[in-house]
Amino acid sequence: MGSKIYTIPVRKIESVRVRMIRDGTWGEYLEKKNAMRAKLALNGDIHSQQFRLSAQLRPRDMGAEMPSYHDLFALVHDYDDNEYLGDITIGTPQQRFMYGTGSAKGFFGNDTVRFGAETESQLVVPGTVFGQAETIADFFADNPIDGILGLGFRGLAVKKVNPPFQRAVDLGLVDPVFTVHMKKLGDLAKGAYGGVYTYGGLDKENCGEVIAYENLTAALYWQFRLKEVSAGYVNLKKGWEVISDTGTSWNGVPTAIASLVADAFGAR
């Protein structure tokens, strides 16, 4: 591996949940959100809300016991704890965007995408196709996030466009490796250094030696086979398809397994 390595820092922000609790609006918001989820679950309708891209992102190779991403999105998708932001710029002259997570409806553009702020060492990726939003999720209101930087594979992308990092790899700008380090900080930390994304190599400063490698089972999400689950007296060895996703703060598991793990620890 001889390509250049780029490090892009991320910073901690105050989460929506913490801000709403402080402002006294969390209870009302939670009631509204739960009511919307209940309605969607009852009607089986994900398209009526503003998260319209979600229905196009269903993995084809999930295990039979795991609900589709369509179902997970309707029932458990949650941005309230989103807390880390990084910078990218698009176009000439550069326009700064903070990437996080969310969903939108819009159209495609083609321009130069730069990983990192203008003051940082940037990974410059010309001819990158990216989405431009006309309709955005309610989540973006009063939030510093400008959009999402997808690090999945082309097979998962809307219209199968080439994601920015994959295009950088295809152009020979970086090796096909990236490392994510998110620093553990308290809920009230705001504006502090929150970690770093390392594109094109391993983060040897913040991460230890590689323990093991797992083959991907599908080039969609970073999807692999989970061989075993152990928690308290529970030990399950059937195996399941799972994904590793830095862009979300929730864990989606089959209800039966979640119930067993909860029972093992006396949780409700």
N, C-alpha and C positions, 0 to 999 in steps of 0.2 A: 504494500500500500504506500503510494508515494504522493498522492494528491494532498492539497492543502487542507488544514483543519480549521474550522471556524467556530468560535464560541460566542453565543448570543445570550446575555444575561436576562433573567426574568425578575420581576419585582412583585412583592406582596401587596395586594390591595385589600381594602375592607370588603367583606362579602356582603351580598344583598341581605342575607339573613341577619347578620350582625347589625347592619344599618337599620333594618326595619324594626328589629327588637328595640334598639335605642330610640327610634322615633315613635314607637308605640303602634306601628301599623302591621306588625307581623301576624297577629291573630286574624285580622280581617283578610289579609292576603292569603293566609293558609286556608281559610274557609272557602274563599273564592276558587283557589286552585284545586282543592279537593272536590268541590262541586263540579268543576269542569272535567276532572278526571273520571268521576262517577258517571257523568253524562256520556263521555266518550266510550267508557267501558260498556255502558248499557246499549248504546246505539251502534257500537262497533265502527264508529266513524272517526277517523283521524284527519280526514281531508278538510273538515269544516273549520279547523283552527288554523293558525297562521304558520304552523310548523310543516309546510307543505312538502319540503324536500325529503322528509323522513320516510315516506312510503316508497321512495326510490332506492333506499339504502338497505334493503333486506338482504342479509347474507344467504347464499344458496346452500351452504354446507353445514348449518348448525345441526346439532343432534336433535333427535325427535323430542326429547324431554325438555328442551330449552325453547321458550317462546320466541317468535320471530322478533327482529328489531322493531318492526312495525308495532307489535304489542308492547314491547318494553318501553318504547318511546311514549306511548299513550299513558301507560300506567305509572312509570317510575322515573322518567327522565326529569332531571332536576338540576337547575343552574344556580340555586340559591347559595351554594357554598363555593362557587368559583372564586379563586383568590390569587391566581398568578397570571401575569401579563408579560408579553414580550413585544418587540417592535419588528415590523417589516416596513419597507417603503415600496411604492409602485409608481412607475412612470418617470418621465424626464420633463421638468425637474421632479425630484423625488417628493412624493406625498407620503407622510407618515401615517401608519395605521397600527393600532395595538390589537394583537390577535388573542383570542380567547376561545369561546365556544358559543354556539347559538345556531340559528337556522334562518333562512331567508328565501325569498322568491325573486328572481330577476333574470339577467341575461349574461352572456359571456363577453369578456374582453381579452385582448392580447397585448402584453406590454412587458417591460423588464421588471422583474421582482427582485428585490434585494433583501436578504435575510439580515436583520439588524438595523439599528439606527444609523443616521449619517455619520455620527461621531465614532462608530464602532467599525471593526474590520468586517466588511460585508461580503456575504456570498451573493454574487450577482448572477442572476439567471435570466438571460434574454429570451424573448419569444415565449413567455409563459401565459397559458390560458387561465383566467381566473373569473370568478363570478362577481357580478355587480348587482347589488340588491336594489329592488324596487319596493319590496314588502319585507319587513323584518319582524322577528318575534317580539312580543311585548317585553320579554326579558331585557332587551337592549335599552329600554327607557331609563334615563338617569343612570346609565352604566358606562364606564370608560371604555368598554370593549367595542372595537369596530368590526370584528368579524372572526372567522375561524381559519386557521392554517392547517389544512388536512395533511396528515403524515401517513395515511393509509396507502393502499395500492390503487392502480388505475382501474382495476375491475370493480372497485367500490364507488368510483367517482361518477357523478351525474354526467351522462352522455359519454362516459369513458374517457374524459379528458385526462391528460397527463398531469398529475399533481406536481407542485413546484419542486419538491425535493427529488422526486423521481426524475424530473426533467434535468435537474442539476447532475444527477448520476449519469443519465443517458448522454449528456454533453461532455462527460469526463471531468467535470469540475470538482467533484468530491468522490471518495470511495463510498460504497453503499452501506454506510454505518452511521448511526447517530446515537447519542447517549443523552439521557435525561436525568438531571439532578435537581430535585425540589427540596429546598431547605425547610425543615420543620420550624414553624414560627407560631406564636400565639395568635388567637383569633383577633386580638386588638392591634396587631402589628399592621402598619400602613405605610406604604412607600419604601419599605426596607428591601434590601437585596434578598431575592427569594430563591436563587439557584441559577442554573445555566443549562442551555441546550448546546451540545457539542455536535456539529455536523461534519461528517467525514472521518470520524475516529472515536476512540474511547476516551472518556473523561477519567484520566488517571489521577487527577488531583483530588476529586471528590468521591470517586467510586473505587471499591476494592477489586481484587482479582476476579476474573470471570469464574464463577462456580461451575457452570455447566451450560450447554447449549440445547435448545429444543427445536426440532424441525417445525416449520409452519405447516399447517394442514390445509390452508387456503390463502391465496394471495389476495385477500380482501382487506379485512382488518389484520392486525398482528394476532393471528388465530393459531392456537396450538392445542395439543391434547393434554388435559389434566388427568393424571393417572390415579390419584388418590386424594381423599379428603379425610382429615382426622381432627376431631375436636372433642375433648373430654372422653366420654365412653364411645363416641361415634367414630367408626372407621369404615369408610366406603371406598371400594376399589374398582367399581364398575368403569369409571373413566368418563369424561365429558369434554366436549369442545368448549373452549373458553377464549376470551380475547383480552389483550392488555391494551388499555386506552388511557393516554395521559389527558385527554380532553373531557373527562367526566369524573364526577366525585361519587358515583353510586356503584354498588355491586349488584348485578342481576344474576340470580341463581334460581333453579327450580324451587317451587314452593315447598315440596316435600323435604328437600335437603335443608333449606333454610329453617324449617320447623324442627328438624332433628338437631341441628346445631344449636338453635335457641333453647331447646329442651335440655341439651347436655350442659348448658351453663345456667339453667334456671331463669332464662330471660322470658319476657312476655312479648 
